[in-house]
Amino acid sequence: MGNRIYGCDDCLAVCPWNSFASVAREAKFHARAELAAPGLKDLSRLDDAAFRNLFRNSPVKRTGRDRFIRNVVIAIGNSGDAALAPEAERLLSDASPLVRAMAVWALSRLLDAPDFTTMRDAHLVREHDTNVRHEWADASTIER
């Protein structure tokens, strides 16, 4: 998945018919400026209302906020940018277990073992979702 957040970009990049495409004249087909190159930090901070507003009239909206943020968190983990670890840590308190589980995974990729263990010990005691608890356990066994 790398840094891809929504599948359409992959499809557009590999579609052989796009080699014949030209820039659309119709303005409705142009990307909105605020969607041109959003940062992972900004995207990770979208609540449901902000997500719906940003992606109104866009196919991205169909994926829903929780699955979209899950993908953002995967991109954060794949980024190798430890400066994004606080964003993943913040999402350990997200209402969605799906998002929390991927935040654990991302942190396991961004933090060294002692820092990850400290964070696990602080957050695991408050986590009640079985899948998120499994993610903490699985991530704890990864060699760093």
Buried (B, 14 or more C-beta within 10 A) or exposed (E): EEEBBBEEEEEEEEEEEEEEEEEEEEEEEEEEEEEEEEEBBEBBBBEEEEBEEBBEEBEBBEBBBBBBBBBBBBBBBBBEEEEBBEBBBEBBEBEBBBBBBBBBBBBBBBBEEEBBEEBBEEBBEEBEEEEBBEBBEEBBEEEE
